[in-house]
């Protein structure tokens, strides 16, 4: 199959689907500064926008998830009032649309925005209002995007049942799922089992951060006890894959994840910054893609990692030689895995994604990548 040479401009124009993006990890540095000035927050390390943007990125890659999360103290500090949260959500939707994202699920933890009197419900209302405003702004620029919201509960806290109930209660207003986030090691998914059971009883959707900072036990608990539909990150599933003389052998859990087509919300640059992989080139995403796991590419925290979805794909092109076919396949993986009604998913695929890639594919040949030999069990 032929296609154009993959450039950054092409990647921006390519229709993309984003499943794992944190609202409080994607602020514009200028917005952080302006909201800090409005609220009187004095904890920022610098007042220069370029230096602040660099600080968030340069300060994050410490090889440790807990260290990486420290930057959120600043972003959440300036997101304690409804009008500020709404602004951040509106800018998020517009920024994603400008990067060529046509469907996004943005997650946030309402409990992190209630330090100055805001209620959980009011925080959700502010995000939904901002998303609606941002998508309208994008339409005025000629950019179509659907943005839906996932509510996260902090796994080190005790509000997961309340947040899960709130997510399900607001499902018809743009909330599409429930998640737990925060430090993975020491806070297993089963600690929040009752919240996940609530979501399941209400016929709602859930994804769980698992297999990022902690390994196979976290993934196993998320799937077998909590019934996760998707895995936030999930890259530690590679620990259940062995290479024997060039032949990859999947263990029982890895086989289960692949056989059940459980989506992996992979965030390569963020994983480098948190020490999951030493570099994008050494990241397991390409092995998982070639082994035909349901891999999706995501941003995680655009501010903290200085990234965008088109930048993540560009990194994969540079590191692994991804073709337009590879990128379309992963985009379709994401669309099929979205917490979006089935008929609307089909419409997104058939009227936006496939025609978009067909239009991009008009310009000339590109190489097709080969996959590894696989043995399905051991």
C-alpha positions in Angstrom: 0.0 0.0 0.0 1.3 3.4 -0.9 1.2 6.7 1.0 2.9 10.0 1.5 6.1 10.7 3.3 5.2 11.3 6.9 5.9 14.9 8.0 4.9 16.7 11.2 2.4 18.7 9.1 0.8 15.5 7.8 0.5 14.1 11.4 -1.2 17.3 12.5 -3.7 16.9 9.6 -4.3 13.2 10.2 -7.5 12.6 12.2 -6.5 11.3 15.6 -8.3 9.8 18.7 -7.0 10.4 22.2 -8.1 8.3 25.1 -5.7 9.2 27.9 -5.1 12.9 28.6 -5.2 14.6 32.0 -6.9 18.0 32.2 -4.6 19.3 35.0 -1.6 18.0 33.1 -2.3 19.9 29.9 -2.6 23.6 30.7 -0.9 26.2 28.7 2.0 27.7 30.6 0.7 31.2 29.9 -2.6 30.2 31.4 -0.9 28.9 34.6 0.8 32.3 34.9 -2.4 34.3 34.3 -4.5 32.2 36.7 -1.7 32.4 39.3 -1.8 36.2 39.1 -5.6 36.3 39.3 -5.7 34.0 42.4 -2.7 35.3 44.1 -0.9 32.0 44.0 2.8 32.6 44.6 4.3 29.1 44.4 5.4 29.1 40.8 9.2 28.7 40.2 9.3 31.5 37.6 7.0 34.1 36.1 8.5 33.8 32.6 6.2 31.7 30.4 8.9 30.1 28.3 11.0 29.3 31.4 7.9 28.0 33.2 7.0 25.7 30.3 10.6 24.4 30.3 10.5 23.9 34.0 7.5 21.7 33.9 9.1 19.5 31.3 12.7 19.6 32.4 11.8 19.1 36.1 9.6 16.1 35.3 11.9 13.4 33.9 13.2 12.0 37.1 12.6 8.3 36.5 10.0 8.2 39.3 6.2 8.6 39.0 5.8 10.3 42.4 8.4 12.9 41.4 6.7 13.4 38.1 3.4 14.1 39.8 4.8 17.0 41.8 4.2 19.5 38.9 0.4 19.0 39.5 0.6 20.9 42.8 1.0 24.1 40.7 -1.7 23.3 38.1 -4.3 22.2 40.5 -3.5 25.3 42.7 -4.8 27.6 40.0 -7.8 25.4 39.2 -9.9 25.9 42.4 -12.6 28.2 41.0 -15.3 27.3 38.5 -14.4 30.0 36.0 -10.8 29.0 35.9 -11.6 25.3 35.5 -13.9 26.2 32.7 -11.2 28.2 31.0 -8.7 25.3 31.2 -11.2 22.9 29.8 -12.1 25.2 26.9 -8.5 25.7 26.0 -7.9 21.9 26.2 -10.6 21.2 23.7 -9.4 23.9 21.3 -5.7 22.9 21.6 -6.6 19.2 20.9 -8.7 20.2 17.9 -5.8 22.4 16.5 -3.6 19.3 16.8 -6.0 17.3 14.6 -7.7 15.3 17.3 -11.2 14.5 16.3 -12.3 12.6 19.4 -10.9 12.9 22.9 -11.6 11.6 26.4 -10.1 14.0 28.9 -9.9 12.9 32.5 -9.7 14.9 35.8 -10.1 14.2 39.5 -12.9 16.5 40.9 -11.6 16.1 44.4 -8.4 18.0 43.6 -10.4 21.1 42.8 -12.4 21.5 46.0 -9.9 23.1 48.4 -11.6 26.5 48.3 -15.2 25.6 48.6 -16.1 24.2 45.2 -18.2 21.0 45.3 -17.4 17.9 43.4 -20.5 18.3 41.3 -19.7 22.0 40.6 -16.2 21.1 39.4 -17.7 18.6 37.0 -20.2 21.2 35.7 -17.3 23.7 35.1 -15.3 21.1 33.1 -18.4 20.2 31.0 -19.1 23.9 30.3 -15.5 24.5 29.3 -15.5 21.5 27.0 -18.7 22.7 25.3 -17.2 26.2 24.9 -13.9 24.8 23.5 -15.6 22.6 21.0 -17.7 25.5 19.8 -14.5 27.6 19.4 -13.0 24.8 17.4 -16.0 24.6 15.1 -15.7 28.4 14.5 -12.1 27.6 13.3 -13.4 24.9 11.0 -12.2 22.1 13.2 -14.5 19.3 14.4 -13.9 17.5 17.7 -15.9 15.6 20.2 -14.6 15.8 23.8 -15.9 13.6 26.6 -14.9 13.5 30.2 -13.7 10.7 32.5 -13.9 11.3 36.2 -10.9 10.0 38.2 -10.7 9.2 41.8 -7.4 9.5 43.6 -6.3 6.0 44.6 -4.5 7.2 47.8 -7.8 8.9 49.0 -11.2 7.5 50.0 -13.6 9.2 47.7 -13.8 6.7 44.9 -17.4 5.5 45.6 -18.6 9.1 45.6 -16.8 10.0 42.4 -17.9 6.8 40.7 -21.6 7.6 41.6 -21.1 11.1 40.3 -19.7 9.9 37.1 -22.6 7.5 36.5 -25.1 10.2 37.5 -23.8 12.6 34.9 -23.3 10.2 32.0 -25.9 11.8 29.8 -24.2 15.2 30.0 -20.8 14.3 28.6 -19.2 12.2 31.3 -18.2 8.9 29.7 -16.4 6.9 32.3 -14.7 6.4 35.7 -11.0 5.9 36.5 -8.6 5.8 39.4 -5.3 7.8 39.2 -2.4 8.7 41.4 0.5 6.7 42.9 0.1 3.1 41.8 2.6 1.3 44.1 1.0 0.7 47.4 -2.5 1.6 46.3 -3.8 -1.4 44.4 -7.0 -1.3 42.3 -8.8 -3.6 44.7 -8.7 -0.9 47.4 -11.4 0.7 45.4 -13.3 -2.5 44.5 -16.7 -1.2 45.7 -16.4 1.8 43.4 -15.8 -0.4 40.4 -18.7 -2.7 41.4 -20.9 0.4 41.5 -19.9 1.4 38.0 -20.5 -2.1 36.7 -23.9 -2.4 38.3 -24.8 0.9 36.7 -23.8 -0.4 33.2 -21.2 2.3 32.9 -17.6 2.4 31.6 -14.3 2.2 33.5 -10.6 2.4 32.8 -7.9 1.9 35.4 -4.4 3.2 35.7 -2.5 0.0 35.9 0.8 -1.4 34.6 2.7 1.9 34.6 4.7 2.4 37.8 3.8 -1.1 39.1 3.8 -4.4 37.2 1.8 -7.4 36.4 -0.1 -7.7 39.7 -1.6 -4.3 39.2 -2.8 -5.3 35.7 -4.2 -8.6 37.0 -6.1 -7.0 39.8 -7.5 -4.3 37.5 -8.8 -6.9 35.0 -9.8 -9.9 37.2 -11.2 -8.2 40.3 -12.3 -4.8 39.0 -13.3 -5.7 35.4 -11.5 -2.8 33.7 -12.5 -2.3 30.1 -9.2 -0.5 29.3 -5.8 -0.2 31.0 -4.4 3.2 31.6 -0.8 2.7 30.3 -0.7 -1.1 30.7 2.9 -1.2 29.3 4.2 -3.5 32.1 2.3 -6.3 30.3 5.6 -6.6 28.5 7.0 -8.2 31.7 4.9 -11.3 30.7 6.5 -11.5 27.2 9.8 -13.3 26.7 12.1 -13.4 23.7 13.5 -16.8 23.0 15.9 -16.8 20.1 13.9 -14.1 18.3 10.6 -15.7 19.0 8.2 -13.9 21.4 6.3 -16.0 23.9 3.3 -14.6 25.7 2.5 -15.6 29.2 -1.0 -16.3 30.4 -1.8 -12.7 31.4 -0.3 -11.3 28.2 -2.3 -13.8 26.2 -5.5 -12.9 28.0 -5.0 -9.1 27.4 -4.3 -9.7 23.7 -7.0 -12.3 23.2 -9.7 -10.2 24.8 -8.5 -7.1 22.8 -8.2 -5.1 26.0 -7.0 -1.6 25.0 -3.7 -0.3 26.2 -3.7 3.5 26.7 0.0 3.9 26.0 1.8 7.2 26.7 5.4 6.9 25.4 6.9 10.3 26.3 5.3 10.3 29.7 6.6 6.8 30.3 10.1 8.0 29.6 9.7 10.8 32.0 8.5 8.5 34.8 11.2 5.9 34.2 9.1 3.2 32.6 11.5 3.3 29.6 14.9 4.9 29.1 13.9 6.4 25.8 11.1 6.3 23.2 13.3 4.1 21.0 13.5 1.6 23.9 9.8 1.8 24.8 7.8 -1.5 24.4 5.0 0.2 22.4 6.3 -0.9 19.1 6.8 -4.5 20.2 3.2 -4.5 21.5 2.0 -3.0 18.3 3.8 -5.7 16.2 2.4 -8.4 18.4 -1.0 -7.0 17.7 -2.1 -5.9 21.1 -4.8 -3.3 21.0 -2.3 -0.4 21.3 -3.4 3.2 21.4 -1.1 6.2 21.5 -1.8 9.0 24.0 -0.3 12.1 25.6 -1.0 11.6 29.3 0.2 15.2 30.4 0.9 17.5 27.6 2.4 20.3 29.8 4.5 18.0 31.9 5.9 16.1 29.0 5.9 19.0 26.5 4.0 16.9 24.0 0.9 16.6 21.8 -0.6 13.6 20.1 1.0 14.5 16.7 4.3 14.8 18.6 3.8 11.3 20.1 3.2 9.9 16.6 6.2 11.8 15.2 8.4 10.2 17.9 7.1 6.8 16.9 7.8 7.5 13.2 11.4 8.5 14.1 12.1 5.7 16.5 10.3 2.8 14.8 9.6 3.8 11.2 5.8 3.8 11.7 3.9 4.2 8.4 0.6 5.9 7.8 -0.9 2.4 7.8 0.5 1.8 11.3 -0.8 5.2 12.5 -4.3 4.6 11.0 -4.4 1.1 12.7 -3.7 2.6 16.1 -6.1 5.4 15.5 -8.8 2.8 14.7 -7.9 0.9 17.8 -8.6 4.0 19.8 -11.8 4.7 18.1 -13.1 1.2 18.6 -12.1 1.4 22.3 -13.7 4.8 23.0 -16.4 5.1 25.6 -18.7 6.4 22.9 -22.0 4.8 21.7 -21.5 2.1 19.1 -23.3 3.9 16.3 -21.4 7.1 16.9 -18.1 5.2 16.9 -19.0 3.7 13.6 -19.9 7.1 12.2 -16.6 8.5 13.5 -14.7 5.7 11.8 -16.6 5.6 8.5 -17.1 9.4 8.0 -14.1 11.0 9.6 -11.2 8.7 10.3 -11.1 6.4 7.2 -11.8 9.1 4.7 -9.2 11.3 6.4 -6.5 8.7 6.0 -7.6 7.9 2.5 -7.2 11.6 1.5 -3.7 11.7 3.1 -2.6 8.5 1.4 -2.8 10.0 -2.1 0.8 11.2 -2.6 3.2 8.3 -3.1 4.9 5.2 -1.7 6.0 4.5 1.8 7.5 1.3 3.3 5.4 -1.3 5.1 6.7 -2.6 8.4 7.0 -6.3 9.2 6.0 -7.9 12.5 7.9 -10.4 14.7 7.3 -14.2 14.8 5.0 -15.0 17.7 4.2 -18.1 19.7 0.8 -17.7 21.4 1.5 -19.4 24.7 3.9 -21.3 27.0 
